[in-house]
Amino acid sequence: MKKPIIAPADVSRIIEMAWEDRTPFDAIMQTYGLNESRVIDLMRQEMKPSSFRMWRKRVTGRGTKHAALRSGDVKRAYCPTQYKPK
Protein backbone atom coordinates (compact mmCIF):
# COMPACT_ATOMS: atom_id res chain seq x y z
CA MET A 1 0.00 0.00 0.00
CA LYS A 2 1.37 3.43 -0.97
CA LYS A 3 2.03 5.98 1.73
CA PRO A 4 0.09 9.18 1.10
CA ILE A 5 2.04 12.31 0.24
CA ILE A 6 1.51 14.78 3.05
CA ALA A 7 2.07 18.53 2.74
CA PRO A 8 4.54 20.03 5.28
CA ALA A 9 1.76 22.10 6.88
CA ASP A 10 -0.32 18.93 7.29
CA VAL A 11 2.63 17.09 8.84
CA SER A 12 2.88 19.88 11.40
CA ARG A 13 -0.86 19.67 12.17
CA ILE A 14 -0.79 15.86 12.44
CA ILE A 15 2.06 16.10 14.94
CA GLU A 16 0.12 18.73 16.89
CA MET A 17 -2.99 16.54 16.92
CA ALA A 18 -0.97 13.49 17.98
CA TRP A 19 0.45 15.41 20.94
CA GLU A 20 -2.96 16.70 22.06
CA ASP A 21 -4.41 14.56 24.82
CA ARG A 22 -8.02 14.86 23.75
CA THR A 23 -7.61 14.30 20.01
CA PRO A 24 -8.10 10.58 19.28
CA PHE A 25 -6.25 8.77 16.54
CA ASP A 26 -9.66 8.33 14.88
CA ALA A 27 -9.84 12.11 14.31
CA ILE A 28 -6.47 12.01 12.56
CA MET A 29 -7.72 9.10 10.45
CA GLN A 30 -10.88 11.00 9.46
CA THR A 31 -9.02 14.21 8.67
CA TYR A 32 -5.82 12.93 7.03
CA GLY A 33 -6.43 9.26 6.28
CA LEU A 34 -3.59 8.05 8.54
CA ASN A 35 -4.28 5.18 10.91
CA GLU A 36 -2.57 4.91 14.27
CA SER A 37 0.41 2.91 12.97
CA ARG A 38 1.03 5.45 10.19
CA VAL A 39 0.86 8.29 12.74
CA ILE A 40 3.42 6.43 14.84
CA ASP A 41 5.67 6.04 11.78
CA LEU A 42 5.29 9.74 10.98
CA MET A 43 6.11 10.74 14.55
CA ARG A 44 9.16 8.45 14.53
CA GLN A 45 10.38 10.08 11.28
CA GLU A 46 9.76 13.68 12.27
CA MET A 47 10.80 13.73 15.93
CA LYS A 48 14.06 13.34 17.78
CA PRO A 49 14.34 9.84 19.28
CA SER A 50 13.98 11.10 22.86
CA SER A 51 10.88 13.14 21.97
CA PHE A 52 9.37 10.18 20.16
CA ARG A 53 9.92 7.92 23.20
CA MET A 54 8.36 10.54 25.48
CA TRP A 55 5.33 10.84 23.18
CA ARG A 56 4.88 7.04 22.91
CA LYS A 57 5.03 6.69 26.68
CA ARG A 58 2.46 9.47 27.00
CA VAL A 59 -0.12 8.10 24.52
CA THR A 60 0.21 4.36 25.16
CA GLY A 61 -2.99 3.23 26.82
CA ARG A 62 -4.35 6.78 27.16
CA GLY A 63 -8.12 6.53 26.99
CA THR A 64 -8.60 9.84 25.25
CA LYS A 65 -6.34 8.84 22.34
CA HIS A 66 -8.12 5.57 21.59
CA ALA A 67 -11.82 5.52 20.79
CA ALA A 68 -12.23 2.02 22.23
CA LEU A 69 -10.93 3.22 25.61
CA ARG A 70 -12.83 6.50 25.52
CA SER A 71 -15.99 7.14 27.47
CA GLY A 72 -19.16 6.74 25.39
CA ASP A 73 -20.25 10.16 26.66
CA VAL A 74 -17.61 11.86 24.49
CA LYS A 75 -18.93 12.30 20.95
CA ARG A 76 -16.47 14.93 19.66
CA ALA A 77 -12.82 14.84 18.64
CA TYR A 78 -11.88 18.33 19.76
CA CYS A 79 -12.33 20.55 22.77
CA PRO A 80 -14.81 23.34 21.87
CA THR A 81 -12.12 26.00 22.55
CA GLN A 82 -9.42 24.20 20.58
CA TYR A 83 -8.26 24.57 16.98
CA LYS A 84 -10.96 25.90 14.69
CA PRO A 85 -10.70 25.14 10.94
CA LYS A 86 -10.79 28.26 8.79
HELIX and SHEET records of a PDB file:
HELIX    1   1 PRO A    8  TRP A   19  1                                  12    
HELIX    2   2 PHE A   25  TYR A   32  1                                   8    
HELIX    3   3 GLU A   36  GLU A   46  1                                  11    
HELIX    4   4 PRO A   49  VAL A   59  1                                  11    
HELIX    5   5 ALA A   67  LEU A   69  5                                   3    
END                                                                             
